[in-house]
Amino acid sequence: MVDLDNLAIVNAVVSNVSEWGCRLTSVDITQLYKNIGIRVGDTGKLVKALVTSIRGNDAAVVFAKNDKMVTDKRREKRNNVSIPVKIADLEGITEISGVIVDAGKNGCRISAKGLSALPEEVVLSIGKMERPVVGEFAWRTASSAGLRLLWDRTLEEYSGDEATQDA
């Protein structure tokens, strides 16, 4: 086992295994805190678990909920791509060149410099697509960003809104 809080490694015997948890027994069990990874045999993966109590040489452990989505909270699969893209504000005044590095139906991740200069909603012009796509930033750093693609929006809607606001 590996204690993920203090990075201690403890060899233990696993018993009373169920879908909810197990018992760990070791003379070094008191080195464990709360968050642990259990490696059974020679497998290359750790099973995430939480220590709920320690008594003597035994620890009661519950398996963490399935956290597959911790690193990827998206509802859909993304595909690794390398597609040149132009990202601009809705008026087309500021334009930045970048690369779409992963893409799905409703979103993409872009690598580009200067993304902080753009507003929350932007227009993506992608080479072989007839029309630009409106998107909004889900997150961004200095050199990359995640965007939600707003397929139901068009640039004409924005021009109409501006015309109404100016009137």
BAKE-67386 format. One line per field, with one value per residue (C-alpha): x, y, z. Coordinates in pm, 1 decimal, always signed. Last residue first. Layout:
<pts>
x (X_...)
y (Y_...)
z (Z_...)
</pts>
This chain:
<pts>
x (-3130.6_-2776.8_-2896.9_-3120.2_-2837.0_-2605.5_-2854.0_-2899.2_-2524.6_-2503.4_-2778.8_-2613.5_-2297.7_-2487.4_-2574.2_-2708.9_-2362.7_-2237.6_-1905.7_-1785.9_-1419.2_-1123.0_-817.3_-442.5_-139.6_-195.6_-458.4_-823.4_-1147.2_-1500.3_-1448.8_-1743.6_-1777.4_-1935.7_-1849.0_-1735.1_-1910.1_-1805.8_-1575.1_-1256.3_-1016.7_-1166.1_-1275.3_-1365.7_-1567.1_-1546.2_-1754.9_-1578.4_-1376.3_-1028.1_-700.1_-653.1_-603.1_-271.1_-76.3_-254.5_-337.6_-705.6_-916.9_-1250.2_-1619.8_-1965.8_-1904.5_-1554.3_-1210.9_-853.6_-548.5_-721.5_-430.5_-389.3_-399.0_-536.8_-776.1_-881.1_-1120.0_-1347.5_-1658.5_-1740.4_-1384.8_-1154.3_-999.9_-836.8_-784.8_-527.3_-632.4_-412.4_-636.5_-671.2_-1032.3_-1258.4_-1516.8_-1833.3_-1976.7_-1655.6_-1524.4_-1187.1_-930.5_-1183.3_-1414.3_-1286.3_-1337.9_-1537.9_-1620.6_-1329.1_-1293.2_-1351.8_-1073.9_-1067.4_-711.0_-564.5_-236.2_-390.9_-706.8_-704.0_-1018.7_-1175.8_-877.0_-988.8_-927.6_-798.5_-705.1_-352.0_-253.7_+42.8_-66.0_+206.8_+4.0_-265.8_-173.4_-373.7_-368.1_-429.2_-600.7_-656.6_-339.5_-129.5_+193.1_-9.9_-38.6_+333.3_+280.7_+40.4_-320.1_-555.6_-931.0_-1151.5_-1390.5_-1730.5_-1735.6_-1613.3_-1269.7_-1247.7_-868.6_-565.2_-225.5_+1.5_+323.1_+334.1_+476.7_+464.8_+383.9_+253.1_-99.8_-116.0_-27.9_+96.2_+0.0)
y (+5133.8_+5031.8_+4740.7_+4607.4_+4628.1_+4453.3_+4171.7_+4131.5_+4115.5_+3854.2_+3641.8_+3668.6_+3517.5_+3195.2_+2999.7_+2643.8_+2489.1_+2643.8_+2464.9_+2459.6_+2557.9_+2435.9_+2655.4_+2655.3_+2887.6_+3145.3_+2931.3_+2882.2_+2727.9_+2662.9_+2930.3_+2988.6_+2887.3_+3013.7_+2810.7_+2965.2_+2859.9_+2643.9_+2418.5_+2313.6_+2551.7_+2603.8_+2950.9_+2958.8_+3255.6_+3364.5_+3404.1_+3467.6_+3764.2_+3726.1_+3875.1_+3584.1_+3353.0_+3516.5_+3208.0_+2906.5_+2542.5_+2466.2_+2203.8_+2112.6_+2093.4_+1967.5_+1697.1_+1615.4_+1760.8_+1742.1_+1945.5_+2230.0_+2445.9_+2820.3_+3151.4_+3453.3_+3719.7_+4042.0_+4268.7_+3997.3_+4145.7_+3818.6_+3791.5_+3571.1_+3223.3_+3102.2_+2726.1_+2474.9_+2114.8_+1865.9_+1595.3_+1374.1_+1261.0_+1350.4_+1116.9_+1268.4_+1374.5_+1550.7_+1540.2_+1398.9_+1370.5_+1291.0_+1111.1_+763.8_+826.4_+513.9_+573.6_+517.2_+170.5_+151.9_+42.6_-88.9_-107.6_-386.4_-411.2_-274.2_-85.0_+155.6_+317.5_+455.7_+424.9_+545.4_+363.8_+412.4_+88.0_+115.9_-2.9_-193.1_-529.9_-740.5_-865.9_-629.0_-262.0_-54.9_+324.6_+518.7_+832.2_+849.0_+811.9_+498.4_+466.2_+299.5_-13.0_-92.7_-430.3_-507.0_-616.5_-456.2_-512.6_-463.1_-229.7_-176.6_-444.2_-690.9_-806.0_-953.7_-980.8_-792.4_-862.9_-562.3_-410.0_-36.6_+238.9_+587.7_+870.3_+1096.8_+1168.1_+914.0_+626.2_+360.3_+0.0)
z (-3131.0_-3033.5_-2817.5_-3094.6_-3349.1_-3104.0_-3051.4_-3426.8_-3481.6_-3205.9_-3354.8_-3698.2_-3547.4_-3491.0_-3180.3_-3177.9_-3211.9_-2887.3_-2847.7_-2489.3_-2475.4_-2273.1_-2278.0_-2328.4_-2314.2_-2038.8_-1868.0_-1952.1_-1829.1_-1961.6_-2225.8_-2455.3_-2817.3_-3138.8_-3448.0_-3776.7_-4095.5_-4388.4_-4190.5_-4368.7_-4192.9_-3846.4_-3747.9_-3380.1_-3252.8_-2892.2_-2579.2_-2246.5_-2382.4_-2536.4_-2414.9_-2170.8_-2469.2_-2554.1_-2663.6_-2808.6_-2730.9_-2759.5_-2587.3_-2740.1_-2668.2_-2754.3_-3014.8_-2899.2_-2964.2_-2845.8_-2945.0_-3130.9_-3245.6_-3218.3_-3399.4_-3213.7_-3340.1_-3167.8_-3360.3_-3500.4_-3338.2_-3158.9_-3022.7_-3223.7_-3218.9_-3540.9_-3558.5_-3682.9_-3612.5_-3426.6_-3286.8_-2980.2_-2954.4_-2664.4_-2517.1_-2380.0_-2046.3_-1949.1_-1596.0_-1697.3_-1420.7_-1151.7_-1393.3_-1326.0_-955.0_-872.0_-509.0_-274.9_-127.8_+244.4_+478.8_+834.4_+962.4_+1171.5_+1369.9_+1691.5_+1596.6_+1302.8_+1164.6_+845.5_+611.5_+268.8_-60.1_-415.1_-588.2_-724.2_-1069.1_-1211.6_-1078.7_-920.1_-625.2_-498.4_-491.0_-244.4_-266.8_+50.9_+174.7_+553.2_+756.6_+742.1_+942.9_+1221.0_+1002.1_+1036.0_+1212.0_+928.0_+873.0_+623.4_+633.7_+328.5_+148.8_-11.4_-284.0_-25.3_+94.9_+444.8_+418.5_+281.1_+435.0_+459.9_+327.0_+401.1_+181.5_+328.5_+84.9_+365.4_+240.8_-42.0_+189.8_-46.6_+0.0)
</pts>
